[in-house]
Amino acid sequence: MSQIISLNSHDYLPMQIVPVIASFNDDGQIRPLYVGIDGERLKVSSSRVRRCFAGQVEFYCKLTVGDTLKPVLLTYYLNECIWTIPGTDSPP
C-alpha cells in the first residue's frame, strides 16, 4: 500500500476550509470580517489573536448568527493562504 505525503500544514487535522473576507493592514496585521459556513455568510463581531505559531495565526472570534453571538476558532495558514475552522470529519 502506498502512502501519500502532504506538505500542507492543514491536511493532518480534522478541519473545514472556509471562505473568509479579511482586512490586511500595512503592518501585516490580519482581521477577519466575514466567514462563510455551510453556505451562509456570517459577520465577525469581534476577534482577537489567540496565538501565532509555525505559519499559522489562530483567532478567537464571535460570529453574529441571527440575534446571538457564537464563538468560533478560526485559523489562517500563511503559506497556503487558507482559513479553517475545527471540523468533525477526518481528512480523506
N, C-alpha and C positions, 0 to 999 in steps of 0.2 A: 504494500500500500504506500503510495507516495504522499508526501506531506507538502503543504503549501506554506511558504514563509512569507509573512507580510512585513513590510517596512512601515506600515501605517500605525500610529500610536493608538488609534481608536478601534482597532479590529479585535482586541482581546477582551473587552468588557461588554456586558450586555447593555447596550445603549441605543438610542434612537437619534439619527441625524435629523435636525430640524432646520428650516429656513429662519433666518434672523435678519432683521433690519437693525443696523447698529450705527453708532456715531464714533468716528475716529478723529481725535484732535491732533494738533501739530506736535504735541509732546508724546504721541503714541498711545495715549490712554484710550481705552475702548469702553463704550457704554451701550448695552443692548437696549433697543427701543420697543421692538415688537418681535414676537415669537409665533411661528406657525406650528400648531399642534393639532393633529387629526383634522386637517383642512380648515381650521379656524385661526384667524389672526388675533392674537391676544396682546394687549398693551402691557409693557413692563412699567409698573407703577413706581417701583424702586429697585435698585440693585446696588450691591457692594461686592468688591473683590474679596472672595473668601481666601484664595491662595493662588500663587503663581509657581509653577514648577515644570521642568522638563518640556518647555514649549507649549504649556497649557496654562490657561487662565480660567479659574473657576469663579463663577458669580453666584451669589445667593440672591435670588430675585423674588419679587412678589408680582404676580400677574393679575390683572383685572379680568375676572370672569363674572359677567353679569354685575351684581351688586356686591360681590365678595372679592377678597384678595386671596390668591392661592400661592403658596411657596413652591419654588422650583429651583433645582440646582442646574445651572446652565454652564457648559464648558466650551471654551473656544480653543481649538487646536491651531496654533500659529503656523506651523509648517504646512498643514493641509488646507487651511482657511475654511474649516467646517465648524459647525456648532452642534452640540449634542445635549440631550437630557438623559437621565437614567432610564433604562428600559427593563423589560422583564424577560424578553426573549434572548436566547443565546445567538451569537452571530453564526452565519452559515459556515 
